[in-house]
Amino acid sequence: PLRLVGSEMCIRDRPQVLREKPGDFGYGVTASGAVVEAGRTIAVDSSVIPLGSEIVIDGHTYVAEDTGSAIKGNRIDIYFDTHQEALNFGVQYADVYIIKN
């Protein structure tokens, strides 16, 4: 099983670190160039799961669209719209299936 972390920080908080704000060029855009979307976007270690890969976790399909400095090895951050949703999800472990890369 891979470690899954509920995170609205994988994208949403990144611009704050970079001093970006809504409306700035690149705000809410992932490492793959996609616009972040809850229920679709996950951050991965691209040396383990290539960007653009479709991943099934507990019957739900996500797309590996982002990376992050804390996303190393068998860890995935699942994007949520709110911090509270991410906290409610917490840290989980699950089998992860790559269906397309």
C-alpha positions in Angstrom: 0.0 0.0 0.0 1.0 3.6 -0.6 0.7 6.4 1.9 -2.1 8.7 1.0 -2.4 12.2 2.5 -5.4 14.4 2.2 -4.0 17.8 1.2 -5.3 21.1 0.0 -1.8 22.2 0.5 -0.4 20.3 -2.5 -1.5 23.2 -4.7 -3.7 25.6 -2.8 -1.0 26.7 -0.3 2.0 26.5 -2.7 1.3 29.9 -4.2 1.4 31.5 -0.7 4.9 30.1 -0.3 5.9 31.5 -3.6 4.1 34.8 -2.8 1.6 34.3 -5.6 -2.0 35.2 -5.1 -5.3 34.5 -7.0 -5.1 36.2 -10.4 -1.3 35.9 -10.7 0.0 34.0 -13.7 0.4 30.3 -12.7 -1.8 30.4 -9.6 -3.5 27.0 -9.1 -1.6 25.4 -12.0 0.1 22.1 -11.4 3.6 20.9 -12.4 2.0 19.2 -15.4 0.4 22.5 -16.5 -3.2 21.4 -15.6 -5.5 23.5 -13.4 -6.0 21.9 -10.0 -9.3 20.1 -9.5 -10.6 18.3 -6.4 -11.5 14.7 -7.1 -9.0 14.5 -9.9 -5.6 16.1 -9.0 -3.0 14.2 -7.0 0.6 15.0 -6.4 3.2 12.2 -6.8 6.9 11.5 -6.9 7.2 11.5 -10.7 10.1 9.0 -10.5 7.6 6.5 -9.1 4.4 7.5 -10.9 4.9 9.5 -14.1 2.9 12.8 -14.5 -0.2 12.2 -16.5 -0.8 8.7 -15.2 -4.3 7.7 -14.3 -4.4 6.2 -10.8 -7.2 4.2 -9.2 -7.5 4.5 -5.4 -10.4 2.8 -3.6 -12.4 2.7 -6.9 -11.9 6.4 -7.7 -9.7 7.5 -10.7 -7.3 10.4 -10.2 -4.7 11.9 -12.4 -1.1 12.5 -11.4 -0.8 16.2 -12.2 1.5 17.6 -9.6 4.7 17.0 -7.6 6.0 18.5 -4.3 9.1 18.6 -2.3 7.6 16.4 0.4 6.1 13.9 -2.1 8.9 11.3 -2.2 8.7 7.6 -2.9 5.4 5.8 -2.1 3.5 8.9 -1.0 0.5 10.6 -2.8 -1.2 13.8 -1.9 -4.8 14.0 -2.8 -6.1 17.5 -3.5 -9.2 18.8 -1.7 -10.9 22.1 -2.0 -10.7 23.0 1.7 -8.3 22.5 4.5 -11.1 20.9 6.6 -11.8 18.3 3.9 -8.1 17.4 3.9 -8.0 17.1 7.7 -11.1 14.9 7.6 -9.4 12.6 5.1 -6.2 12.5 7.2 -3.5 10.0 6.4 -4.5 6.7 5.0 -2.8 3.7 3.4 -4.3 2.0 0.3 -3.5 -0.1 -2.7 -2.9 2.1 -5.7 -3.3 1.0 -9.3 -1.8 2.7 -12.3 -4.2 2.2 -15.2 -2.6 4.5 -17.7 0.7 6.3 -17.9 
